[in-house]
Every structure is written in structure tokens, then in C-alpha cells.
Amino acid sequence: MEAASKQAPTARSRDRDSRRRSREQARERVIRAALGLSERGSFRDLTVDEIAREAGLSRSAFYLHFHDKHELLLVAVDEVAQELYEMADRWWHGEGPPAEQVRRAIEGVVSVYAEQAGILRVATEVSTYDQEMWALWLGISERFIEATAEHIRSEQEAGLIPRSLDPRATSEALYWMGERCCYIYLGRGEQTPEEVVDRLAPAWTATLYPGVIPADELRPDESAGGGEIASTSGSE
């Protein structure tokens, strides 16, 4: 009896884990269904019935996961934002030479954007007419901008970034440059993630670390077959 009582919680735990995984999988199907349908038309015109049918669920099953399609998108965007924050943190709180941190952070952010371009494209569309999505979008942007500005200030204290740069203004300019590049080049499939990184990393580095870390250090060295990072001193 004692052995059976010890095994029972384990069985219940496995059952809870199985139910949780099933809910998560169904929830992901709903999100993918909504995004897939929005590729063929406007998210604004989608109905819950269409999304549920595309996901292989009943209308009532849809409401077990989301109150409506609006909440579905808000949740999906918030989850992607968390992934983007984690990647950006490679620079905000990373270790190693600043040039390497900048490139690693941009590589991470670009990779997430490329993978989740559908969600972010729809969020941009919806933010033009939905106030709650617009507020969420601005909140996500503000968190990135303020964290970047704060890191610029700390790098200025360390003598790495010129004090002539205004942290907030510089952060805003760099953020929106990156956001627009990702939206235009990745959202529309006009460039590969690698090409976008090679546009953004040198620009960020040249802006933040002029004379300290040459921007050319972040460009792939074509003479080395494209797999190495050029190590230059900045001299001609």
C-alpha cells in the first residue's frame, strides 16, 4: 500500500504534464492557423470560426485558449518579444569585446525576427487600427529603447562610448533603424538574415564605438571564404 501511494503522485504528475502539453500544442495550432490565414488575407477580416476550422478545432475549443482573435495576437506578440529581449540581452549584459557582443545580439534578434516574421507583420498591420495592439507595440519598443539607452550610459561611464552621443536619441535611432530593416528586408523576404546582420552590425558599431572598435571588424572577411570576421586596426 505504501509503495502504491508513492507511485500515485508520479502518475498524476505525468497526467498533468500530458494535459499541459496537449493544451500548449492546441494553442500553438490556433496561432499558426491564424497566421496562415492572414497570409492569404487581412487579419482584420478573419473570424474565430475560420481560425478554429483551420486549426482542426471546434469554435468552443478555440475559446478554451483565447477570448478572441485579438487576445490570440497579443499573446503571440508578447511571446516573440520575450525571445527578442533575450537575444538583445547578449549586448546589454553580455561578456567579451563590445563589438562581438553587438554582433551576437543583432544576430539573435534578426534570427528571431526572421523566424517569427509572420507574427510581427500581422502585429504591424493590426497596430495601425487597434489601440491596444498599438499600445503593446509601443511598450515593446520602449522597453528595447530604454534598455539600450541605459547600456549606452554605462558604456559611456566606462569610456567606451563617446559622451557626445545622447543615450536616448541614439537608442531610438538605432532601434527604429533595426526594426525597419527587419520589417522591410525580412518581413518581405528581400534579404537573408545574414545580409541584414551585415548591414546592421557595422552601423551600430560605427555609431557607438567610433575610433574604439572599427566597424570593419564586424564585416565578414571575404578573403577568408566568408566564414571569418575581419580583424583590422582601422588603418588604411
C-alpha positions as CSV (number, residue, x, y, z in Angstrom):
1,M,0.0,0.0,0.0
2,E,2.8,2.4,0.9
3,A,4.6,1.7,-2.4
4,A,1.4,2.3,-4.4
5,S,0.8,5.6,-2.5
6,K,4.3,6.8,-3.5
7,Q,3.7,5.9,-7.2
8,A,0.3,7.6,-7.4
9,P,1.6,11.2,-7.3
10,T,4.1,10.4,-10.1
11,A,1.3,9.0,-12.3
12,R,-0.8,12.1,-11.6
13,S,2.1,14.3,-12.4
14,R,2.7,12.6,-15.7
15,D,-1.0,13.0,-16.5
16,R,-0.9,16.7,-15.7
17,D,2.2,17.1,-17.9
18,S,0.5,15.3,-20.7
19,R,-2.6,17.6,-20.5
20,R,-0.5,20.7,-20.3
21,R,1.5,19.6,-23.4
22,S,-1.8,18.9,-25.2
23,R,-3.1,22.4,-24.4
24,E,0.1,24.0,-25.5
25,Q,0.1,22.1,-28.8
26,A,-3.5,23.0,-29.4
27,R,-2.8,26.6,-28.6
28,E,0.2,26.7,-31.0
29,R,-2.0,25.2,-33.7
30,V,-4.5,28.0,-33.2
31,I,-1.8,30.7,-33.5
32,R,-0.3,29.0,-36.6
33,A,-3.7,28.7,-38.2
34,A,-4.5,32.4,-37.6
35,L,-1.1,33.4,-39.1
36,G,-1.5,31.1,-42.0
37,L,-4.9,32.5,-42.9
38,S,-3.6,36.1,-42.5
39,E,-1.1,35.4,-45.2
40,R,-4.0,34.9,-47.6
41,G,-5.9,37.9,-46.5
42,S,-6.3,40.6,-43.8
43,F,-6.2,39.6,-40.1
44,R,-8.9,42.1,-39.6
45,D,-11.3,40.1,-41.7
46,L,-10.7,36.7,-40.1
47,T,-13.4,35.1,-38.0
48,V,-13.0,32.8,-35.0
49,D,-14.8,30.1,-36.9
50,E,-12.3,30.3,-39.7
51,I,-9.3,30.1,-37.3
52,A,-10.8,27.2,-35.4
53,R,-11.6,25.3,-38.5
54,E,-8.1,25.8,-39.9
55,A,-6.6,24.6,-36.6
56,G,-8.8,21.5,-36.6
57,L,-10.8,22.6,-33.5
58,S,-14.4,23.5,-32.8
59,R,-15.4,27.1,-32.0
60,S,-15.9,26.2,-28.4
61,A,-12.4,24.6,-28.2
62,F,-10.9,27.9,-29.5
63,Y,-12.4,29.7,-26.5
64,L,-10.6,27.3,-24.2
65,H,-7.4,29.0,-25.2
66,F,-8.3,32.6,-26.2
67,H,-11.1,35.0,-25.6
68,D,-11.0,36.1,-29.2
69,K,-8.6,36.5,-32.1
70,H,-7.4,39.8,-30.7
71,E,-6.1,38.2,-27.5
72,L,-4.5,35.4,-29.6
73,L,-2.4,38.0,-31.4
74,L,-1.5,39.9,-28.2
75,V,-0.3,36.7,-26.6
76,A,1.7,35.6,-29.7
77,V,3.4,39.0,-30.0
78,D,4.3,39.2,-26.3
79,E,5.9,35.7,-26.5
80,V,8.0,36.8,-29.5
81,A,9.0,40.0,-27.7
82,Q,10.4,37.9,-24.8
83,E,12.6,36.0,-27.3
84,L,13.8,39.3,-28.8
85,Y,14.7,40.6,-25.3
86,E,16.7,37.6,-24.5
87,M,18.7,38.0,-27.7
88,A,19.2,41.7,-27.2
89,D,20.5,41.0,-23.7
90,R,23.6,39.4,-25.3
91,W,24.8,43.0,-25.6
92,W,23.0,44.6,-22.6
93,H,24.5,42.2,-20.1
94,G,26.9,40.1,-22.2
95,E,30.6,39.4,-21.7
96,G,33.5,39.9,-24.1
97,P,34.6,42.6,-26.5
98,P,31.7,45.1,-27.2
99,A,32.0,44.5,-31.0
100,E,31.4,40.8,-30.5
101,Q,28.5,41.5,-28.1
102,V,26.8,43.8,-30.6
103,R,27.1,41.3,-33.4
104,R,25.9,38.4,-31.3
105,A,22.9,40.4,-30.1
106,I,22.0,41.6,-33.6
107,E,22.4,38.0,-35.0
108,G,20.0,36.8,-32.3
109,V,17.4,39.5,-32.8
110,V,17.5,39.0,-36.6
111,S,17.2,35.3,-36.3
112,V,14.1,35.6,-34.1
113,Y,12.6,38.2,-36.4
114,A,13.2,36.0,-39.5
115,E,11.6,33.0,-37.8
116,Q,8.6,35.0,-36.5
117,A,8.2,37.4,-39.4
118,G,4.6,36.4,-39.9
119,I,3.5,37.3,-36.4
120,L,5.4,40.6,-36.5
121,R,4.0,41.5,-39.9
122,V,0.4,40.9,-38.7
123,A,1.1,42.9,-35.5
124,T,2.3,45.8,-37.5
125,E,-0.9,45.7,-39.6
126,V,-3.2,45.5,-36.6
127,S,-1.4,48.2,-34.7
128,T,-2.5,50.7,-37.4
129,Y,-6.1,50.4,-36.4
130,D,-6.2,48.7,-32.9
131,Q,-5.3,50.9,-29.9
132,E,-4.5,48.0,-27.6
133,M,-2.1,46.4,-30.1
134,W,-0.6,49.9,-30.8
135,A,0.0,50.3,-27.0
136,L,1.6,46.9,-26.8
137,W,3.8,47.6,-29.8
138,L,4.9,50.9,-28.3
139,G,5.5,49.2,-25.0
140,I,7.7,46.6,-26.6
141,S,9.7,49.3,-28.4
142,E,10.0,51.4,-25.3
143,R,11.5,48.5,-23.4
144,F,14.1,48.0,-26.1
145,I,14.9,51.7,-26.4
146,E,15.2,52.3,-22.7
147,A,17.4,49.2,-22.0
148,T,19.7,50.2,-24.9
149,A,19.9,53.8,-23.6
150,E,20.8,52.6,-20.2
151,H,23.5,50.4,-21.6
152,I,24.9,53.3,-23.6
153,R,25.1,55.3,-20.4
154,S,27.0,52.6,-18.7
155,E,29.4,52.2,-21.6
156,Q,29.9,56.0,-21.6
157,E,30.8,55.7,-17.9
158,A,33.4,53.0,-18.9
159,G,34.8,55.3,-21.5
160,L,33.8,53.1,-24.4
161,I,31.1,55.2,-26.0
162,P,31.6,58.9,-26.6
163,R,29.8,61.2,-24.2
164,S,28.8,63.4,-27.1
165,L,26.1,60.9,-28.0
166,D,22.7,61.4,-26.4
167,P,21.8,58.0,-25.0
168,R,18.1,58.2,-25.6
169,A,18.2,59.8,-29.0
170,T,20.9,57.4,-30.2
171,S,19.0,54.4,-28.8
172,E,15.8,55.5,-30.6
173,A,17.6,56.0,-33.9
174,L,19.4,52.6,-33.7
175,Y,16.2,50.8,-32.6
176,W,14.0,52.1,-35.4
177,M,16.7,51.6,-38.0
178,G,16.9,47.9,-37.0
179,E,13.2,47.5,-36.7
180,R,12.5,48.9,-40.2
181,C,15.4,46.9,-41.7
182,C,14.0,43.7,-40.3
183,Y,10.4,44.6,-41.3
184,I,11.3,45.5,-44.9
185,Y,14.1,43.0,-45.7
186,L,13.0,40.0,-43.6
187,G,9.2,40.6,-43.5
188,R,9.1,40.8,-47.3
189,G,11.8,38.2,-47.9
190,E,14.0,40.6,-49.7
191,Q,17.2,39.7,-47.9
192,T,18.6,36.8,-45.9
193,P,19.2,37.2,-42.1
194,E,22.9,37.1,-42.7
195,E,22.6,40.0,-45.2
196,V,20.6,42.0,-42.7
197,V,23.1,41.4,-39.9
198,D,25.9,42.5,-42.2
199,R,24.0,45.8,-42.7
200,L,23.2,46.5,-39.1
201,A,26.2,45.3,-37.1
202,P,28.7,47.7,-38.7
203,A,26.3,50.6,-38.5
204,W,25.6,50.0,-34.8
205,T,29.3,49.6,-34.0
206,A,30.4,52.6,-36.0
207,T,27.8,54.7,-34.2
208,L,28.5,53.5,-30.7
209,Y,32.2,52.9,-30.7
210,P,33.8,55.2,-33.2
211,G,37.6,55.1,-33.0
212,V,37.4,52.5,-30.3
213,I,36.2,49.5,-32.3
214,P,36.4,49.8,-36.1
215,A,33.2,48.9,-37.8
216,D,35.2,46.8,-40.3
217,E,35.9,44.3,-37.6
218,L,32.3,43.2,-37.9
219,R,32.2,42.6,-41.6
220,P,32.8,39.1,-42.9
221,D,36.3,38.8,-44.4
222,E,35.6,37.6,-48.0
223,S,39.3,36.8,-48.5
224,A,38.9,34.1,-45.8
225,G,35.9,32.5,-47.5
226,G,33.2,34.5,-45.8
227,G,33.4,32.5,-42.6
228,E,35.9,34.7,-40.7
229,I,35.5,38.1,-39.2
230,A,37.9,40.6,-40.5
231,S,40.4,41.8,-37.8
232,T,41.6,45.2,-38.9
233,S,43.2,48.0,-37.0
234,G,41.2,50.7,-38.7
235,S,44.3,52.0,-40.6
236,E,44.3,52.3,-44.3
